[in-house]
Amino acid sequence: MQISSESVKVGHPDIVADMIAANIIAAILDREHKKGMTLDTMPHCGIEVFLGKGLCVVGGEVSTRAWIDLDKCVRETVLSLGYNDSAVGLNGNSLGVLNAIIPQSPDINMGTRADAGKYKEIGAGDQGIMYGYACDDTPELLPLTYVLVNRMMRAFENCGDPVFAPDGKGQVSVEYDDRTRKPLRLVKVLMSNAIDYRYAKGREKEHCALEERARKIAFASLKGCVDKKTEFLFNPTGEWKAVNSCSAADSGVTGRKLVVQCYGGFPGAQMGGGAVVNKSPEKVDCSAAFGSRYVAKNIVAAGLAKKCSVQLAYAIGIACPFSIYVDTFGTGKIPDKKLEKVVAKLFDLTPKGMIERFDLLNSAIYRRIPRTLFMDDYPWEKTDMVAALRKEAKQK
C-alpha cells in the first residue's frame, strides 16, 4: 500500500497569511513584555488574515495593552518572505492593508482572565477537540511521509536559487508493508514551484532543464530514501510562472493549511480544533495542539506504544481538559484506559500549564511555527517525560 503526505513552502499564500497573523501576535507579545507582562495580563488574540490580489485584510479579536504598527508588521512579513515585486505574485511595498480587528468579546474574556475572570484562572479560550500523534517510523517520532515532504519544502526554501520563486508545494508517496505497516521505500515525489523566469537564461527556460535542477534539490533533501525507481514529477501542467503565483492567482487564508501543518494527512493522525498559529495560547486550538503532540510523543519515546493518538477536549472557560482519550492502535504495552489515567496524573494540560511548559508567550516561537509545528527544537518536541511515564506505567 502507498501513503502520501503533502506540504507547502512558506511562500504559499495560505502560509503567508499564517505568517502575518503569527507575526502580529509576536509583535504584541514583544510590546507586552516591555510592559512587564504576566500570565494575568497576557494578551488574548485571535487573528484572521485574508490575502487577495494586492490586498491584505486583517480581522479577528484582540485584548491587549499594547499598540503595534499593523501596516508595518504586515509589510515586513511579506517582504521577508521574498515578495517584493509583482513579478513574483505579491509585493509587500505596494500591498493594501485593511485593519478590521475588534476587541475581544467580554463574554470570552471573563473565562480566560486569571485576574478578573469567573474562575480566577486561565480557562480554555474556547471549547474544542485537539489531537496529537506520534509513531516510531522516524527519529522525530513522526510519520515518514510527513518528515520527508517537510524536509523537501525547507530545502527549496533555502536552496538560494532565485529561479524558484517563494510559492510552492510538494507531495511524497511511500510504500508501506501491508502486514507490519512499516515504510519500505519512497515511491513518488511531486514538486510544484513557481518559476521566476527573470533568472532563467537560454536552455534553462526549458521545462526539462528546470525539472533537473528541481530534482537535484529534492533528492538531496531526501538522501537515503531515494532509490533508482523513485519517480519525480515537477510542475505537472508544464508551466507555472511566478507572476501567476501566490495571491495573484490564489487567495491566502489563515488556517487553511491545517492538515498540512498537522501530520500531513497521515492515516490515523487525526486533526481537530481550528487554526493553531493565529491564536494566543489560552486558546486551546493552539496550546493543546502542542500539548497533545507532547503527550503522544513521550508515550512512544517511553516505549509504551509504537504509535499513539491523544485526544484532548476542553470547555470554554474551564482550565482542565473536558476529557482525555488515548489510542495506541493495539500497540500499547498497557491498556489505553490505564494510559489515560497515567496522562491525567502526570501532565498539566491546563492552558496555564501548557503556556509555562512550552514557553508559549515567547514571541520567537510564534515567528517560527507557521513553517512547521513539529520537527524542530520546540519545547513540546522534548521527550523529558519518558522516565516518569515508565515509572507510573509499571505501577499500573
C-alpha positions as CSV (number, residue, x, y, z in Angstrom):
1,M,0.0,0.0,0.0
2,Q,1.1,3.6,-0.6
3,I,0.5,6.5,1.7
4,S,1.1,10.1,0.8
5,S,1.6,13.4,2.6
6,E,1.7,16.9,1.3
7,S,3.3,20.2,2.5
8,V,3.8,23.7,1.2
9,K,6.6,26.3,1.2
10,V,6.4,29.2,3.5
11,G,5.7,31.4,0.4
12,H,2.3,29.6,-0.2
13,P,-0.4,32.3,0.1
14,D,-2.1,30.4,3.0
15,I,1.1,30.2,5.0
16,V,1.9,33.8,4.2
17,A,-1.5,34.6,5.8
18,D,-0.5,32.4,8.8
19,M,2.9,34.2,9.0
20,I,1.2,37.6,9.0
21,A,-1.1,36.5,11.9
22,A,1.7,34.9,13.9
23,N,4.0,37.9,13.5
24,I,1.2,40.3,14.6
25,I,0.8,38.2,17.8
26,A,4.6,38.1,18.2
27,A,4.8,41.9,17.9
28,I,2.1,42.3,20.5
29,L,3.9,39.9,22.8
30,D,7.1,41.9,22.4
31,R,5.3,45.1,23.4
32,E,3.6,43.4,26.3
33,H,6.9,42.0,27.7
34,K,8.2,45.6,27.8
35,K,5.2,46.5,29.9
36,G,6.0,43.7,32.4
37,M,3.5,41.1,31.2
38,T,2.4,38.3,33.5
39,L,0.0,35.4,32.9
40,D,-2.6,37.7,34.5
41,T,-2.1,40.5,31.9
42,M,-1.2,38.4,28.8
43,P,-2.8,39.4,25.6
44,H,-5.7,37.4,24.1
45,C,-5.6,37.2,20.3
46,G,-7.4,35.5,17.5
47,I,-6.2,37.0,14.2
48,E,-7.6,36.2,10.8
49,V,-5.9,37.2,7.6
50,F,-7.3,37.2,4.1
51,L,-4.7,37.8,1.3
52,G,-6.1,38.7,-2.1
53,K,-4.5,40.3,-5.2
54,G,-2.8,43.4,-3.9
55,L,-4.9,43.4,-0.7
56,C,-4.5,42.1,2.9
57,V,-7.4,42.2,5.3
58,V,-6.6,41.6,8.9
59,G,-9.5,40.8,11.2
60,G,-10.3,38.9,14.4
61,E,-10.4,39.9,18.0
62,V,-7.6,41.2,20.3
63,S,-7.4,42.2,24.0
64,T,-4.1,43.9,24.8
65,R,-2.4,46.9,26.4
66,A,0.0,47.2,23.5
67,W,-0.1,49.2,20.3
68,I,1.6,48.0,17.2
69,D,2.1,49.4,13.7
70,L,-0.1,46.8,12.0
71,D,0.6,48.1,8.5
72,K,4.3,47.9,9.1
73,C,4.1,44.4,10.6
74,V,2.1,43.1,7.6
75,R,4.5,44.6,5.0
76,E,7.7,43.5,6.8
77,T,6.3,39.9,7.0
78,V,5.5,39.8,3.3
79,L,8.8,41.3,2.3
80,S,10.8,38.9,4.5
81,L,9.3,36.0,2.5
82,G,10.7,37.3,-0.7
83,Y,7.6,39.0,-2.0
84,N,9.0,42.4,-3.1
85,D,7.9,42.6,-6.7
86,S,4.6,41.9,-8.6
87,A,6.8,39.7,-10.8
88,V,6.6,37.0,-8.1
89,G,2.8,37.5,-7.4
90,L,2.9,39.8,-4.4
91,N,4.7,43.0,-3.5
92,G,4.8,44.0,0.2
93,N,5.8,47.5,-0.7
94,S,2.5,48.3,-2.6
95,L,0.2,45.9,-0.7
96,G,-3.1,47.5,0.5
97,V,-3.6,46.7,4.2
98,L,-7.1,46.9,5.8
99,N,-7.4,46.7,9.6
100,A,-10.7,45.1,10.7
101,I,-9.6,43.9,14.2
102,I,-12.1,44.3,17.0
103,P,-11.8,44.0,20.9
104,Q,-12.2,40.5,22.3
105,S,-15.8,39.6,23.4
106,P,-16.2,40.3,27.2
107,D,-18.1,37.0,27.5
108,I,-15.0,35.1,26.3
109,N,-12.6,37.4,28.2
110,M,-14.2,36.6,31.6
111,G,-13.5,32.9,31.1
112,T,-9.8,33.3,30.3
113,R,-8.6,36.0,32.6
114,A,-6.7,34.7,35.7
115,D,-7.0,38.1,37.5
116,A,-10.6,39.1,36.7
117,G,-12.3,36.0,35.2
118,K,-15.1,33.9,36.6
119,Y,-12.9,31.1,37.9
120,K,-9.8,33.2,38.7
121,E,-7.6,31.1,36.4
122,I,-6.8,30.9,32.7
123,G,-9.7,28.9,31.3
124,A,-9.7,27.5,27.8
125,G,-10.3,30.2,25.3
126,D,-12.9,28.1,23.5
127,Q,-14.4,24.7,23.5
128,G,-12.8,22.2,21.2
129,I,-11.1,18.9,20.5
130,M,-7.4,18.6,19.6
131,Y,-5.4,15.6,18.6
132,G,-1.7,14.8,18.9
133,Y,0.1,11.9,17.2
134,A,3.4,10.1,17.3
135,C,4.8,6.9,15.8
136,D,8.2,5.1,15.7
137,D,8.7,5.4,11.9
138,T,11.4,8.1,12.3
139,P,13.8,9.5,14.9
140,E,11.4,12.5,15.1
141,L,8.6,10.1,16.1
142,L,6.6,11.4,13.2
143,P,5.2,9.6,10.0
144,L,8.0,9.2,7.4
145,T,5.8,10.8,4.7
146,Y,5.4,13.9,6.9
147,V,9.1,14.2,7.7
148,L,10.2,13.7,4.1
149,V,7.9,16.2,2.5
150,N,8.7,18.9,5.0
151,R,12.4,18.3,4.5
152,M,11.9,18.9,0.8
153,M,9.9,22.1,1.5
154,R,12.7,23.5,3.7
155,A,15.3,22.5,1.1
156,F,13.5,24.5,-1.6
157,E,13.0,27.5,0.7
158,N,16.8,27.5,1.5
159,C,18.2,26.5,-1.9
160,G,19.3,30.0,-2.8
161,D,18.3,29.6,-6.4
162,P,16.1,32.6,-7.3
163,V,14.6,30.9,-10.3
164,F,12.4,29.0,-7.8
165,A,10.0,31.7,-6.5
166,P,8.7,31.7,-3.0
167,D,5.4,29.9,-3.7
168,G,5.5,26.1,-4.0
169,K,4.1,22.9,-2.7
170,G,5.1,19.2,-2.7
171,Q,3.9,15.7,-2.0
172,V,5.6,12.3,-1.4
173,S,4.2,8.8,-1.6
174,V,5.8,6.0,0.5
175,E,5.1,2.2,0.1
176,Y,4.2,0.5,3.4
177,D,4.2,-3.1,4.3
178,D,0.6,-4.4,4.3
179,R,1.2,-6.5,7.4
180,T,3.6,-4.5,9.6
181,R,2.6,-1.1,8.3
182,K,6.3,-0.1,8.3
183,P,7.6,2.1,5.5
184,L,9.5,0.2,2.7
185,R,10.5,2.7,0.0
186,L,9.9,6.2,-1.3
187,V,7.8,5.6,-4.5
188,K,6.9,9.1,-5.8
189,V,8.0,12.7,-5.3
190,L,6.0,15.6,-6.6
191,M,7.2,19.2,-6.5
192,S,5.4,22.2,-7.9
193,N,7.2,25.5,-7.7
194,A,6.5,28.9,-9.3
195,I,9.3,29.9,-11.7
196,D,10.8,33.3,-11.8
197,Y,11.9,33.4,-15.5
198,R,13.9,36.6,-14.9
199,Y,16.6,34.3,-13.5
200,A,16.4,31.7,-16.3
201,K,18.5,32.0,-19.4
202,G,18.7,30.1,-22.6
203,R,18.1,26.4,-22.3
204,E,17.4,26.9,-18.5
205,K,13.9,28.2,-19.5
206,E,13.0,24.8,-20.8
207,H,10.9,22.6,-18.5
208,C,13.3,19.6,-18.7
209,A,16.2,21.8,-17.5
210,L,14.3,23.3,-14.7
211,E,13.0,19.8,-13.7
212,E,16.5,18.5,-13.4
213,R,17.5,21.4,-11.1
214,A,14.5,20.8,-9.0
215,R,15.2,17.0,-8.9
216,K,18.7,17.7,-7.5
217,I,17.4,19.8,-4.7
218,A,14.6,17.4,-3.9
219,F,16.6,14.2,-4.0
220,A,19.4,15.8,-2.0
221,S,17.0,16.6,0.8
222,L,15.6,13.0,0.6
223,K,19.0,11.4,0.6
224,G,18.9,7.8,2.0
225,C,15.3,7.3,1.0
226,V,15.5,7.7,-2.8
227,D,16.2,4.7,-5.0
228,K,16.6,4.1,-8.7
229,K,12.8,3.5,-9.1
230,T,11.7,6.7,-7.3
231,E,9.6,8.8,-9.7
232,F,9.9,12.5,-9.8
233,L,7.3,14.9,-11.1
234,F,7.8,18.7,-11.4
235,N,5.2,21.2,-12.3
236,P,2.9,18.6,-13.9
237,T,1.0,21.1,-16.0
238,G,4.3,22.1,-17.7
239,E,4.2,25.7,-16.6
240,W,3.9,27.9,-13.5
241,K,5.1,31.4,-13.9
242,A,5.9,33.3,-10.7
243,V,3.8,36.3,-11.9
244,N,0.8,33.9,-11.6
245,S,1.7,32.7,-8.1
246,C,0.8,33.5,-4.5
247,S,-2.2,35.8,-4.1
248,A,-2.0,37.0,-7.7
249,A,-3.5,33.6,-8.6
250,D,-5.0,32.2,-5.4
251,S,-6.2,33.9,-2.2
252,G,-4.4,33.2,1.1
253,V,-6.4,32.5,4.3
254,T,-5.3,31.7,7.9
255,G,-5.8,28.1,9.0
256,R,-6.4,26.7,5.5
257,K,-3.3,24.5,5.6
258,L,-4.0,22.9,9.0
259,V,-3.9,19.4,7.5
260,V,-0.5,20.1,6.0
261,Q,0.8,21.5,9.3
262,C,-0.7,18.7,11.4
263,Y,0.8,15.5,10.3
264,G,0.3,16.0,6.5
265,G,-3.0,14.0,6.4
266,F,-1.3,10.7,7.5
267,P,-3.9,8.0,8.2
268,G,-4.6,7.6,12.0
269,A,-3.2,11.1,12.7
270,Q,-6.5,12.9,13.1
271,M,-6.9,16.6,13.1
272,G,-9.1,18.5,15.4
273,G,-9.7,22.0,16.7
274,G,-9.1,25.0,14.5
275,A,-6.2,27.0,13.2
276,V,-3.1,27.0,15.5
277,V,-0.6,29.7,14.7
278,N,-3.0,32.7,14.7
279,K,-4.2,32.4,18.3
280,S,-2.7,33.3,21.7
281,P,-2.1,30.2,23.8
282,E,-5.0,30.4,26.2
283,K,-6.9,29.3,23.1
284,V,-6.5,25.5,23.2
285,D,-6.6,25.3,19.4
286,C,-3.0,26.5,19.9
287,S,-1.7,25.2,23.2
288,A,-3.4,21.8,23.2
289,A,-2.3,21.1,19.6
290,F,1.2,21.2,21.1
291,G,0.2,19.5,24.4
292,S,-1.4,16.5,22.8
293,R,1.6,16.0,20.5
294,Y,3.9,16.3,23.6
295,V,1.9,13.6,25.4
296,A,1.8,11.2,22.3
297,K,5.5,11.7,21.6
298,N,6.5,10.9,25.1
299,I,4.4,7.8,25.2
300,V,6.0,6.5,22.1
301,A,9.5,7.6,23.2
302,A,9.0,5.7,26.5
303,G,8.3,2.5,24.6
304,L,4.8,2.3,25.9
305,A,3.4,2.1,22.3
306,K,4.7,2.1,18.7
307,K,2.1,4.7,17.7
308,C,-0.2,6.8,19.7
309,S,-3.0,9.3,19.2
310,V,-4.1,11.6,22.0
311,Q,-7.4,13.5,22.1
312,L,-7.9,16.4,24.4
313,A,-11.3,18.1,24.8
314,Y,-12.0,21.4,26.5
315,A,-15.0,23.5,27.6
316,I,-14.7,27.3,27.2
317,G,-13.6,29.0,30.5
318,I,-12.7,25.7,32.2
319,A,-9.0,25.0,32.7
320,C,-8.8,21.2,33.0
321,P,-9.5,19.1,30.0
322,F,-13.1,18.0,29.5
323,S,-11.8,14.6,28.6
324,I,-8.6,12.7,27.7
325,Y,-8.6,9.8,25.2
326,V,-5.6,7.7,24.2
327,D,-5.5,5.3,21.3
328,T,-2.4,3.2,20.7
329,F,-3.9,1.2,17.8
330,G,-3.3,-2.1,19.5
331,T,0.5,-1.4,20.0
332,G,0.3,-0.3,23.7
333,K,2.2,-2.1,26.5
334,I,-0.5,-1.3,28.9
335,P,-4.3,-0.8,28.2
336,D,-5.2,2.5,26.7
337,K,-7.6,3.3,29.6
338,K,-4.7,2.9,32.1
339,L,-2.6,5.2,29.9
340,E,-5.3,7.8,30.1
341,K,-5.1,7.7,33.9
342,V,-1.3,8.0,33.7
343,V,-1.6,11.0,31.4
344,A,-4.1,12.7,33.6
345,K,-1.8,12.2,36.6
346,L,1.5,13.3,35.1
347,F,0.7,16.0,32.6
348,D,-0.6,19.5,33.4
349,L,-2.8,20.1,30.4
350,T,-4.4,23.3,31.5
351,P,-3.8,26.4,29.4
352,K,-1.5,27.8,32.2
353,G,0.4,24.5,32.5
354,M,1.0,24.3,28.7
355,I,1.8,28.0,28.4
356,E,4.5,27.7,31.1
357,R,5.9,24.3,30.0
358,F,6.1,25.2,26.3
359,D,7.1,28.9,26.7
360,L,4.2,30.0,24.6
361,L,4.5,33.7,25.4
362,N,7.8,33.7,23.6
363,S,7.4,35.8,20.5
364,A,10.3,33.9,18.8
365,I,8.2,30.7,18.9
366,Y,5.3,32.5,17.1
367,R,7.6,33.7,14.3
368,R,8.7,30.1,13.7
369,I,5.6,27.9,14.0
370,P,3.9,28.7,10.7
371,R,6.8,26.9,8.9
372,T,6.3,23.7,10.9
373,L,4.5,22.8,14.1
374,F,6.9,19.9,14.8
375,M,10.3,18.6,13.6
376,D,12.2,21.4,15.4
377,D,13.6,22.1,18.8
378,Y,10.3,23.3,20.2
379,P,9.6,22.6,23.9
380,W,6.7,20.3,23.0
381,E,9.1,18.2,21.0
382,K,11.1,17.2,24.1
383,T,10.9,13.7,25.5
384,D,11.6,14.7,29.1
385,M,8.6,12.7,30.5
386,V,9.9,9.3,29.4
387,A,11.2,8.2,32.9
388,A,8.1,9.4,34.7
389,L,5.8,7.6,32.2
390,R,7.7,4.3,32.5
391,K,7.7,4.5,36.3
392,E,4.0,5.3,36.5
393,A,3.1,2.7,33.9
394,K,4.8,0.0,36.0
395,Q,2.7,0.9,39.0
396,K,-0.5,0.4,36.9
